[in-house]
């Protein structure tokens, strides 16, 4: 997807993400990993 591990890593730690697009835009595993690590708040 367009929203992947590399793009998540460039965001500020603790950022909040609101997805109002289709699921294919986001890499679900990368988002789950980022949530678990605290990268996404």
Backbone bond lengths (Angstrom), bond angles and torsions (degrees), N, CA, C in turn:
res aa  C-N    CA-C-N  psi(-1)  N-CA   C-N-CA  omega(-1)  CA-C   N-CA-C  phi
1 X - - - 1.445 - - 1.517 111.48 -
2 X 1.278 115.31 171.60 1.464 121.68 179.73 1.526 111.74 -71.96
3 X 1.315 116.49 -24.59 1.455 122.72 -178.76 1.522 106.34 -106.07
4 X 1.340 116.37 92.29 1.463 120.48 -171.58 1.531 111.64 -121.47
5 X 1.314 115.39 -174.95 1.467 122.82 -176.72 1.531 112.09 -55.74
6 X 1.313 117.18 -43.08 1.463 121.22 -177.77 1.526 111.63 -66.15
7 X 1.318 117.20 -42.01 1.467 120.27 179.79 1.523 111.30 -71.20
8 X 1.311 117.23 -36.50 1.466 120.67 177.56 1.526 109.78 -63.40
9 X 1.319 117.45 -40.35 1.466 121.89 -178.52 1.528 112.28 -62.92
10 X 1.328 118.14 -25.16 1.464 122.21 -179.53 1.530 112.79 -82.08
11 X 1.326 117.43 -9.96 1.465 121.19 -178.60 1.523 110.80 -82.69
12 X 1.337 115.63 158.18 1.462 120.27 175.47 1.516 109.31 -63.75
13 X 1.322 116.25 143.52 1.464 120.99 178.73 1.524 109.77 -63.27
14 X 1.321 116.47 134.78 1.455 122.52 178.76 1.520 114.63 87.71
15 X 1.330 116.79 6.57 1.463 121.31 -179.47 1.533 110.82 -58.13
16 X 1.317 116.56 147.39 1.460 121.01 174.50 1.520 108.11 -100.03
17 X 1.307 116.60 134.21 1.459 122.20 -178.29 1.520 108.82 -115.72
18 X 1.329 116.07 129.66 1.461 121.91 175.44 1.523 106.89 -115.08
19 X 1.314 115.88 117.80 1.461 120.57 -179.77 1.522 108.84 -105.58
20 X 1.324 116.07 111.03 1.458 120.00 174.90 1.525 110.76 -116.47
21 X 1.320 115.13 21.11 1.459 122.09 179.37 1.525 109.96 -107.86
22 X 1.294 115.46 -178.16 1.461 120.65 177.32 1.524 110.26 -68.81
23 X 1.303 115.94 152.38 1.461 121.70 -177.15 1.514 115.15 -58.38
24 X 1.320 117.84 -29.57 1.464 121.07 -176.80 1.527 112.69 -65.53
25 X 1.315 118.02 -15.61 1.462 121.82 179.50 1.528 110.80 -70.13
26 X 1.323 116.83 -31.83 1.460 121.60 -174.42 1.522 111.89 -107.64
27 X 1.318 115.47 140.86 1.460 122.04 172.21 1.528 106.20 -84.74
28 X 1.322 116.58 102.80 1.467 121.88 -172.82 1.527 112.30 -57.59
29 X 1.311 118.31 -40.96 1.467 120.63 -179.57 1.522 110.99 -67.05
30 X 1.326 117.62 -40.16 1.463 120.86 178.55 1.524 110.78 -63.96
31 X 1.327 117.21 -39.18 1.466 121.12 178.12 1.528 110.08 -66.83
32 X 1.320 117.45 -43.41 1.465 121.17 178.81 1.528 110.79 -61.95
33 X 1.316 117.11 -43.72 1.468 121.21 178.48 1.529 111.06 -63.10
34 X 1.337 116.61 -41.61 1.462 120.92 -179.94 1.526 111.09 -65.91
35 X 1.312 117.21 -36.93 1.474 120.74 176.36 1.524 110.49 -65.14
36 X 1.313 116.47 -43.93 1.464 121.24 -178.78 1.531 111.72 -64.32
37 X 1.330 116.72 -33.58 1.466 120.29 -177.93 1.525 113.12 -87.37
38 X 1.336 117.32 -10.33 1.458 120.52 -178.30 1.513 114.06 91.00
39 X 1.323 117.82 0.02 1.467 120.94 177.94 1.527 110.20 -63.04
40 X 1.329 116.23 -40.37 1.464 122.26 174.66 1.521 106.49 -107.55
41 X 1.335 115.67 132.66 1.465 120.64 -175.16 1.478 115.49 -87.19
